[in-house]
Amino acid sequence: MEVSVTSHERGDYTVVEVVGEIDVYTASVLREKLAELIDAEHTDLIIDLTGVGFLDSTGLGVLVGALKKIRGFGGRLLLVIDQEKVMKVFRITALTQVFMIHATLEGALSA
């Protein structure tokens, strides 16, 4: 399965919309897009994962790496997750305590 990663500005944030599956084969697409944005000084990001049907440990690694890099610049990274199967991965790994996770984009934007 392919993955699509696009971004647009919304208020103080850059919203990164991800659609598809994030796994060992597609995680590099997300990694490259996030690195490009962070390098261009977009350090307040909302990653919208509502279009993601599957996320594996490689995808988690990409998100954790981006979070560390953004925090190094004093930025913020928020996630939007509305599917239980994706949320479960964050619960099992206790990453719900590391990431700020919202059920909707509007909720993340008002955080």
VENQUI-V160810 format. One record per pair of residues at least 24 apart in sequence whose C-alpha atoms are under 8 Angstrom apart, sorted by sequence separation. I is the first residue (numbers start at 0). J is the second residue. D is the distance in whole Angstrom. If there is no record, write none. Layout:
((I & J & D) (I & J & D))
This chain:
((1 & 25 & 7) (4 & 28 & 7) (77 & 101 & 8) (79 & 103 & 6) (3 & 28 & 8) (4 & 29 & 6) (79 & 104 & 6) (2 & 28 & 7) (43 & 69 & 8) (42 & 69 & 6) (4 & 32 & 7) (13 & 41 & 7) (79 & 107 & 7) (12 & 41 & 8) (15 & 44 & 7) (17 & 46 & 7) (78 & 107 & 8) (13 & 43 & 6) (14 & 44 & 6) (15 & 45 & 6) (16 & 46 & 6) (17 & 47 & 6) (18 & 48 & 7) (21 & 51 & 7) (42 & 72 & 7) (44 & 74 & 8) (46 & 76 & 7) (48 & 78 & 7) (49 & 79 & 6) (52 & 82 & 8) (77 & 107 & 7) (12 & 43 & 5) (13 & 44 & 5) (14 & 45 & 5) (15 & 46 & 5) (16 & 47 & 5) (17 & 48 & 6) (18 & 49 & 8) (19 & 50 & 6) (20 & 51 & 6) (22 & 53 & 8) (26 & 57 & 6) (30 & 61 & 6) (34 & 65 & 7) (37 & 68 & 8) (42 & 73 & 8) (43 & 74 & 5) (44 & 75 & 6) (45 & 76 & 6) (46 & 77 & 6) (47 & 78 & 6) (48 & 79 & 6) (49 & 80 & 5) (53 & 84 & 7) (54 & 85 & 6) (11 & 43 & 7) (12 & 44 & 5) (13 & 45 & 6) (14 & 46 & 6) (15 & 47 & 6) (16 & 48 & 7) (17 & 49 & 8) (18 & 50 & 4) (19 & 51 & 5) (20 & 52 & 6) (21 & 53 & 6) (22 & 54 & 6) (23 & 55 & 7) (26 & 58 & 5) (29 & 61 & 7) (33 & 65 & 7) (37 & 69 & 7) (42 & 74 & 5) (43 & 75 & 5) (44 & 76 & 5) (45 & 77 & 5) (46 & 78 & 5) (47 & 79 & 5) (48 & 80 & 5) (49 & 81 & 6) (52 & 84 & 8) (53 & 85 & 6) (12 & 45 & 7) (14 & 47 & 7) (17 & 50 & 6) (18 & 51 & 5) (19 & 52 & 6) (20 & 53 & 5) (21 & 54 & 5) (22 & 55 & 5) (42 & 75 & 6) (43 & 76 & 6) (44 & 77 & 6) (45 & 78 & 6) (46 & 79 & 6) (47 & 80 & 7) (48 & 81 & 8) (49 & 82 & 7) (52 & 85 & 7) (55 & 88 & 8) (16 & 50 & 8) (17 & 51 & 6) (18 & 52 & 8) (19 & 53 & 7) (20 & 54 & 6) (21 & 55 & 6) (22 & 56 & 7) (23 & 57 & 5) (42 & 76 & 8) (45 & 79 & 7) (51 & 85 & 8) (54 & 88 & 8) (22 & 57 & 6) (23 & 58 & 7) (26 & 61 & 7) (30 & 65 & 8) (21 & 57 & 8) (22 & 58 & 6) (21 & 58 & 5) (47 & 104 & 7) (45 & 107 & 7) (12 & 108 & 8) (10 & 108 & 8))
